[in-house]
Amino acid sequence: MPTTQFASEKFINGTFVANAKGFGFVKTDEGQEDLFIGRANTNLAMQNDEVLASIVHAGRDGRGPEGKVEKILSHANQQVVGVFRSGVNRDDLPHPMDPSQFIGTITFSDDKMQEFKYLVDNKGLTPSDRDSVTVTTSVFPTSSNPTVLIGSVTKVIGRSDAPGVDILEIVYSLKIPSVYPDEAAAQAKAIPQSIDLQQALADGRPDFRDQPLITIDGADTKDIDDAVVVWKLPNGNYHLGVHIADVSNYVPEGTPLDQEAYKRGTSVYLTDRVIPMLPTEISNGIASLNPNEDRLAMSCEMEIDLQGRIVSHKIQPSIIRSHARMTYDSINKILAGDSAERAKYADLTEMIEQMGRLHKILAKMRTARGAIEFETNEAEIIVDKKGHPTDVVVRDRGIGERMIESFMLAANETVAQHFDHLHVPFLYRVHEVPEGDKVTNFFEFMRAIGHPIKADPKNLKPKDFQAALEAVAGLPEEMMIQTMMLRATKQAHYSPQPIGHFGIAAKYYTHFTSPIRRYPDLVVHRLIKHYAKFGTGPKATEAVRDKLPQIGVDTSERERRAVDAERATNDMKFAEYMEDHIGETYDGVVNSALKFGLFISLPNTIEGLVHISTMDDDVYQYDETRQALIGRTRHRIFTIGLAVKVQVVNANKETRKIDFKLVNPQAAPITKIRLAAEPERRSFHHDNNHRPGNGSQNSQGGQKKRPQKGAYKSTGKYRLRGGRH
């Protein structure tokens, strides 16, 4: 492992990631290795606190950098969610506090909070025993009381064992708004549910209602925000029309509804519910492109040649009408030649076939320029009426899903390029070139397992990663290498700087296609209208320039919050599902090999830990270069991608953890590698709450970095239309 450098700076700002054993790490977003903070140097920092840390020792000789928290810049646990337990023990109270000031305590499922005693004072609500509650913290740990927090109950979520409360706990813990303020709700209810056609025509909107536009979504989708149409032009090129719901017409900037949408930032899609960015009067009503209803739209029309190049385009508000509400399943059947489905949509079949051909052209073009295509499985959790998971299956992704994604990508790129060429302030979706230690470590790992990347890690091109994926295509380790590659990249985010998108190898990119459920898309629509009305001169640009940087920061943070909620909910439901399957055996694949054990992924994407303490057939040592566990006596080697059989030995919904045990360790291959005596290491390396390179928490804590969307993966509706690219 190379020496970690933090330039010439002595201090860094970052987020503190706690470990249940008392130590922690400081994370930054700069691609640098996490800074290890020993228990004596945490300065009472807690999980997710923003801190200023000093660098005590730079990383060298296979050891990561070490530091010390100098100052807590902001506390993350100002509002917490837990289960209320009535009554307090006098012995738990710091001297000289009076027991009459307190009504109970809060218990947490997060093992990083287990060492703290959270006392509930009598200044807030008085919940019942075992109610799930939100608590506002008034007193944080001090040097005299390092494990005590004090707060007041501000909301009772519900009985902790009541259906649906488990997901609400996650929603409240991440501070995701879920109830519309009265003013915002009233504004939404006052919006007419039909358009003023005469006014729209008088405003100069072109009328596209006679075009055979269709919508293509999942069968259960209610917020339909895009319609598409394709036809062949006389010159042999294709016309692609991407028509997006004109949400900006119903959500004026600065209004209560707009302010609430900004706070939410995005719709949040969880296992059994959606927390929409906008009320249903808009998201499922007047803005949704329901079939056979006149709607206002923002249209991006493109002429695309046979090489996938966009040779001309036009972006403008319009009037449209969807001619059919189609599903991915129908599209996939039609393109597969299903006679019944083709007969059902006989008047649209020829156009759908043209769509399929255009998609192949666009996909080929993206591959040629170096776009990285990750083929990660996506789980669908089936729940009963009480929210209990009854099955976990892999969601199919056919040509219909890919086709729509191709069309949305084309529109997003076209809009971004148009406004970049106008040299006006705009909001882009950007993805920086990967750099830093994580990239270097990934290159070293690929070399160690026999798949060296022939590229300069300090001057990466998308095609370099693309070639690496092609080298492992079809191999057992393919999915795991995709995951590791994603961990080496930075997160895509929103910015007024048009620096391009590495993952899809796009020089220009924005989010234009999902304004019902993403605030940045709504901003983009407003900017399009702003420049159409006021021009692109100095006055017009100055009116919006200063707003965009903060919008980019805030919406990026709220997107990450939604992703965290999705992951936490999935991890909880995965564990709850496996509680019903303890003792059963499954085929799986080694996802990660670490000092403390193996993370195993099942075919349905559920992941669990085989702790090294259960691998009692040998004494296993960690080979950091190969990221493998190797037996010192029998020389069995467990590497990423190895097929194994495991038994479920424990699962816990509250902690979101799943534990496996190897059924057939003797089936592991024998290696010729002979390890030297293991050097003395810090004890934290063997703790299963630290996972190097992914933010210092394992998936069982609910914060494993799974593949990010955007070039990559996600769930449900949130994934397509440009997804999390």
Summary of the structure (lengths in Angstrom):
residues: 725
radius of gyration: 26.8
end to end distance: 30.3
largest distance: 86.9
contacts: 2442
relative contact order: 0.10
helix: 30%
strand: 27%
